[in-house]
Amino acid sequence: MQCKHKTVVVPVDFSDDTEASIRAGLERVEDPSGLHLLHVVFPLDVRTHGLLPAEVSDRSREETAETHLRELTTLLGAETAHITVLAGDAGLQTADYAKKVDADLIIVPSHGYHGVKRFLLGSTAERIIRHAHCSVLGARAAAEGCRLNEITPAA
């Protein structure tokens, strides 16, 4: 029998693993209204001025992400899930948000990057695990389905 959680946070990066992570969240939350979908955009700064079209702003990117999250909730039958879009470091914002909503589980899509790619991209999942106040579930979509490994942070 699977343990059900009251509040589950799923950080959404719109990768191939996104739907599997949201489905895992729906399976583990007591009620779909306890599911929190979070997308974090990396904030634009003065260094990008002139490099992007004028209509691209933090706000426009947040609105686009929110629209895509709403489409996902409809597609997956999670219309009562909470949708939040924040700007900042995805790992730290996710851990902070989970603490704010008193989550008892975070489900993180894991892309399995390694070597130079992991070094260059960093590891959002690693930052979430390191800073989370609650259990973290690593979800990696695979050909045979979604494999999940629960990791409880050290006290």
C-alpha contacts under 8 A as a table, 3 or more apart, distances in Angstrom:
res1	aa1	res2	aa2	distance
2	Q	28	R	7.37
3	C	28	R	6.78
4	K	27	E	7.87
4	K	28	R	4.88
4	K	29	V	5.22
4	K	30	E	5.25
5	H	8	V	6.59
5	H	28	R	5.94
5	H	29	V	4.71
5	H	30	E	5.60
5	H	104	D	6.44
5	H	105	L	6.97
6	K	29	V	5.79
6	K	30	E	5.48
6	K	31	D	7.25
6	K	34	G	5.91
6	K	103	A	7.48
6	K	104	D	6.94
7	T	29	V	6.48
7	T	30	E	7.94
7	T	34	G	4.66
7	T	35	L	5.96
7	T	36	H	7.42
7	T	101	V	7.70
7	T	102	D	7.12
7	T	103	A	4.66
7	T	104	D	5.75
7	T	105	L	6.75
8	V	25	G	6.39
8	V	28	R	7.69
8	V	29	V	6.16
8	V	34	G	6.29
8	V	35	L	5.00
8	V	36	H	6.05
8	V	103	A	5.55
8	V	104	D	6.31
8	V	105	L	4.93
8	V	106	I	5.68
8	V	107	I	7.30
9	V	25	G	7.58
9	V	35	L	6.07
9	V	36	H	4.63
9	V	37	L	5.98
9	V	38	L	7.08
9	V	98	A	6.29
9	V	103	A	6.52
9	V	105	L	6.41
9	V	106	I	4.71
9	V	107	I	6.34
10	V	21	S	6.87
10	V	22	I	6.51
10	V	25	G	6.73
10	V	35	L	7.54
10	V	36	H	6.13
10	V	37	L	5.00
10	V	38	L	6.14
10	V	106	I	5.82
10	V	107	I	5.04
10	V	108	V	6.27
11	P	37	L	5.89
11	P	38	L	4.63
11	P	39	H	5.75
11	P	40	V	7.80
11	P	94	T	6.68
11	P	106	I	7.84
11	P	107	I	7.20
11	P	108	V	6.26
11	P	109	P	7.70
12	V	15	S	7.86
12	V	18	T	6.00
12	V	37	L	6.46
12	V	38	L	5.70
12	V	39	H	5.03
12	V	40	V	7.89
12	V	109	P	7.92
13	D	18	T	6.70
13	D	39	H	6.27
13	D	40	V	7.76
14	F	17	D	7.60
14	F	18	T	5.49
15	S	18	T	5.45
16	D	19	E	7.29
16	D	141	A	7.83
17	D	20	A	5.45
17	D	21	S	6.23
17	D	109	P	5.91
17	D	110	S	7.68
17	D	111	H	7.62
17	D	139	A	7.85
17	D	140	R	6.55
17	D	141	A	5.48
18	T	21	S	5.19
18	T	22	I	6.29
18	T	109	P	6.77
19	E	22	I	5.14
19	E	23	R	6.08
19	E	72	L	7.84
19	E	76	L	7.89
20	A	23	R	5.09
20	A	24	A	6.10
20	A	139	A	7.56
20	A	140	R	7.87
20	A	141	A	6.25
20	A	146	C	6.39
21	S	24	A	5.02
21	S	25	G	6.23
21	S	107	I	6.52
21	S	108	V	6.91
21	S	109	P	5.94
21	S	139	A	6.08
21	S	140	R	7.91
22	I	25	G	4.91
22	I	26	L	6.26
22	I	37	L	7.89
23	R	26	L	5.02
23	R	27	E	6.23
23	R	76	L	7.40
24	A	27	E	5.09
24	A	28	R	6.31
24	A	107	I	7.58
24	A	139	A	7.86
25	G	28	R	5.21
25	G	29	V	6.07
25	G	35	L	6.76
25	G	107	I	6.66
26	L	29	V	5.51
26	L	31	D	7.90
26	L	32	P	6.20
26	L	35	L	7.02
26	L	78	A	7.57
29	V	32	P	6.41
29	V	34	G	6.40
29	V	35	L	6.55
30	E	34	G	7.09
31	D	34	G	5.53
31	D	35	L	7.48
32	P	35	L	5.36
32	P	78	A	6.10
32	P	79	E	7.98
32	P	80	T	6.01
32	P	81	A	5.74
33	S	36	H	7.90
33	S	78	A	7.97
33	S	80	T	4.83
33	S	81	A	4.81
33	S	82	H	6.85
34	G	81	A	6.57
34	G	82	H	7.57
35	L	80	T	7.98
35	L	81	A	4.92
35	L	82	H	6.23
36	H	81	A	5.69
36	H	82	H	4.61
36	H	83	I	6.08
36	H	84	T	7.49
37	L	69	L	7.61
37	L	81	A	6.91
37	L	82	H	6.01
37	L	83	I	5.04
37	L	84	T	6.32
38	L	83	I	6.12
38	L	84	T	4.92
38	L	85	V	5.78
38	L	86	L	7.62
38	L	94	T	7.34
39	H	65	A	7.05
39	H	84	T	6.48
39	H	85	V	4.86
39	H	86	L	6.46
39	H	90	A	7.87
40	V	85	V	5.68
40	V	86	L	4.79
40	V	87	A	5.26
40	V	88	G	6.45
40	V	89	D	7.21
40	V	90	A	5.27
40	V	93	Q	7.23
40	V	94	T	7.84
41	V	58	D	7.73
41	V	61	R	7.41
41	V	62	E	6.98
41	V	85	V	7.42
41	V	86	L	6.28
41	V	87	A	4.72
41	V	88	G	6.27
41	V	89	D	7.84
41	V	90	A	7.31
42	F	87	A	5.63
42	F	88	G	5.14
42	F	89	D	6.38
42	F	90	A	7.48
43	P	58	D	6.17
43	P	87	A	5.55
43	P	88	G	5.86
44	L	47	R	7.90
44	L	48	T	6.47
44	L	57	S	7.22
44	L	58	D	6.30
45	D	48	T	5.81
45	D	49	H	7.26
46	V	49	H	5.28
48	T	51	L	5.26
48	T	52	L	6.57
49	H	52	L	6.72
50	G	53	P	7.22
50	G	54	A	7.73
52	L	56	V	6.49
53	P	56	V	5.63
54	A	57	S	7.41
55	E	60	S	7.45
56	V	60	S	6.06
56	V	61	R	6.92
57	S	60	S	5.15
57	S	61	R	6.19
58	D	61	R	5.21
58	D	62	E	6.14
58	D	87	A	7.74
59	R	62	E	5.01
59	R	63	E	6.14
60	S	63	E	5.09
60	S	64	T	6.18
61	R	64	T	5.11
61	R	65	A	6.20
62	E	65	A	5.12
62	E	66	E	6.15
62	E	85	V	6.04
62	E	86	L	7.38
63	E	66	E	5.05
63	E	67	T	6.22
64	T	67	T	5.14
64	T	68	H	6.33
65	A	68	H	5.13
65	A	69	L	6.12
65	A	85	V	7.12
66	E	69	L	5.01
66	E	70	R	6.21
66	E	83	I	7.11
66	E	84	T	7.35
66	E	85	V	6.54
67	T	70	R	5.19
67	T	71	E	6.34
68	H	71	E	5.03
68	H	72	L	6.25
69	L	72	L	5.03
69	L	73	T	6.26
69	L	83	I	6.91
70	R	73	T	5.15
70	R	74	T	6.32
70	R	79	E	7.57
70	R	83	I	7.54
71	E	74	T	5.23
71	E	75	L	6.15
72	L	75	L	4.98
72	L	76	L	6.05
73	T	76	L	5.23
73	T	77	G	5.81
73	T	78	A	4.52
73	T	79	E	5.06
73	T	80	T	8.00
73	T	81	A	7.16
74	T	77	G	5.24
74	T	78	A	6.15
74	T	79	E	5.54
75	L	78	A	7.80
78	A	81	A	5.51
86	L	93	Q	7.48
87	A	90	A	7.92
87	A	93	Q	7.94
88	G	92	L	7.95
88	G	93	Q	6.51
89	D	92	L	5.56
89	D	93	Q	5.84
90	A	93	Q	5.23
90	A	94	T	5.90
90	A	124	T	6.37
91	G	94	T	5.31
91	G	95	A	6.38
91	G	124	T	4.74
91	G	125	A	6.61
91	G	126	E	7.69
91	G	127	R	4.96
91	G	128	I	4.75
92	L	95	A	5.22
92	L	96	D	6.08
92	L	127	R	6.61
92	L	128	I	6.40
92	L	131	H	6.96
93	Q	96	D	5.08
93	Q	97	Y	5.89
94	T	97	Y	5.11
94	T	98	A	6.08
94	T	128	I	6.57
95	A	98	A	5.21
95	A	99	K	6.35
95	A	128	I	5.49
95	A	131	H	5.80
95	A	132	A	4.79
95	A	133	H	7.29
96	D	99	K	5.20
96	D	100	K	6.19
96	D	132	A	7.58
97	Y	100	K	4.93
97	Y	101	V	6.31
98	A	101	V	5.38
98	A	102	D	5.94
98	A	103	A	5.05
98	A	106	I	7.24
98	A	132	A	7.47
98	A	133	H	7.82
99	K	102	D	4.86
99	K	103	A	6.19
99	K	132	A	7.48
99	K	133	H	6.40
99	K	134	C	7.92
100	K	103	A	7.79
103	A	106	I	7.17
103	A	134	C	6.91
104	D	134	C	5.31
104	D	135	S	6.42
105	L	134	C	5.80
105	L	135	S	5.00
105	L	136	V	5.70
105	L	137	L	7.16
106	I	134	C	7.30
106	I	135	S	6.42
106	I	136	V	4.73
106	I	137	L	6.04
107	I	136	V	5.83
107	I	137	L	4.58
107	I	138	G	5.95
107	I	139	A	6.62
108	V	125	A	6.34
108	V	136	V	7.03
108	V	137	L	6.01
108	V	138	G	4.98
108	V	139	A	5.82
109	P	125	A	7.60
109	P	138	G	5.99
109	P	139	A	4.81
109	P	140	R	5.77
110	S	125	A	6.74
110	S	138	G	5.95
110	S	139	A	5.71
110	S	140	R	5.09
111	H	140	R	6.52
112	G	140	R	7.77
113	Y	117	K	6.20
113	Y	118	R	5.07
114	H	117	K	5.94
114	H	118	R	4.73
114	H	119	F	7.52
115	G	118	R	5.52
115	G	119	F	6.38
116	V	119	F	4.93
116	V	120	L	6.06
117	K	120	L	5.21
117	K	121	L	5.97
118	R	121	L	5.14
118	R	122	G	5.39
118	R	123	S	6.53
119	F	122	G	5.33
119	F	123	S	7.94
123	S	126	E	5.17
123	S	127	R	6.50
124	T	127	R	5.17
124	T	128	I	6.23
125	A	128	I	5.08
125	A	129	I	6.19
125	A	138	G	7.90
126	E	129	I	5.16
126	E	130	R	6.12
127	R	130	R	5.07
127	R	131	H	6.09
128	I	131	H	5.32
128	I	132	A	5.57
128	I	136	V	7.92
129	I	132	A	5.40
129	I	136	V	6.25
129	I	151	I	7.77
129	I	153	P	6.48
130	R	153	P	6.98
132	A	135	S	7.32
132	A	136	V	7.48
132	A	153	P	7.05
133	H	153	P	7.29
134	C	152	T	6.94
134	C	153	P	6.88
135	S	150	E	7.07
135	S	151	I	5.95
135	S	152	T	4.42
135	S	153	P	6.22
136	V	150	E	5.92
136	V	151	I	5.16
136	V	152	T	6.05
136	V	153	P	7.50
137	L	148	L	6.52
137	L	149	N	5.63
137	L	150	E	4.21
137	L	151	I	5.80
138	G	148	L	5.66
138	G	149	N	5.31
138	G	150	E	6.25
138	G	151	I	7.38
139	A	146	C	6.52
139	A	147	R	5.96
139	A	148	L	4.73
139	A	149	N	6.81
140	R	146	C	5.77
140	R	147	R	5.64
140	R	148	L	6.66
141	A	145	G	5.92
141	A	146	C	4.41
141	A	147	R	6.46
142	A	145	G	5.08
142	A	146	C	5.72
142	A	147	R	7.04
